[in-house]
Amino acid sequence: MTLPEVLVAILLMALFCGSIFELNAVCLRYIDSSKEAVAALQSVHDRAEVLRNLSFSDLTTTATVQNILTSPANSSDFCKKATETVTIASYPTANGSTQFTRNPDGTVTLNSTATSLGTTLVQVDVSASWNMLGGRARSEQTSTIISNGTKK
């Protein structure tokens, strides 16, 4: 073999290995993104279930909901990096909405307070937003309508 043939073979091998390593890195980023999306979905549903299990009077009391939001929705590491927003509004016609924001550091902010949440139905929106590796913003959200009824 001549020296030029060996150099071309080394160059091709380096390009091949570099491509394989970059493909592996992209796959790992996709896996991480999928894990975050699943964790966000679980976090949003956990918070929605906690709110659904409250009595109607507790759900429409600002201090009670704000106190519940001081703890994360679950114990996953995801909750340490996501911003959670809970909005409660009268349904079907909203007369303002009560909105809370839970920051990743655990602080809860009352953004707005509804004039009246009514006495029969409320719509509860729960969302989680976070930034992926690379700064791309992502979010998950769920909405539910909760009635003032008796639990069986």
C-alpha positions, 0 to 999 in steps of 0.5 A, a space after each residue: 500500500 502506498 501512503 496516499 491510499 492509507 491517508 484516504 482510508 484513515 480520512 474515510 474511517 474518521 468521517 464514518 466514526 464522526 458521523 456515527 458519534 453525531 448520530 448517537 448524540 442526536 438519538 440521545 437528545 431525542 430520548 431525553 426530550 421524550 423523557 421530559 415530555 412524559 414527565 411533563 405529562 405525568 406532572 400535569 396529570 398529577 396536579 390535575 388529580 390533586 385539584 379534582 380531589 378537592 372539595 368544591 369550596 376548597 378549589 374555589 378558595 385562593 389560599 387553599 389552592 396556593 398552599 397546595 401549589 407550594 409543593 411540587 406535583 410529584 417527586 420527579 426531577 422534572 418538577 425542579 425545572 418546569 414552571 407550572 401554571 394553574 388557571 381556574 375560571 367559572 364555566 361556561 361563562 368566565 367572570 375573570 380567572 384565578 391564575 397561579 404560577 409555580 416557579 422551578 424554585 418553588 415560589 408560587 405567584 398569584 397572577 390574577 383573581 376571578 371576580 367570581 368562580 360561581 357555585 356550580 362549575 369551574 374549568 381548571 387548566 394546568 400547564 407545565 412549561 420548560 426549556 429543553 437542551 438548546 433553549 427550545 421551549 416546550 409545554 404540556 397542558 390539560 383542562 378539566 371541568 369540575 362540578 360542585 356535586 357530591 362524591 360517592 
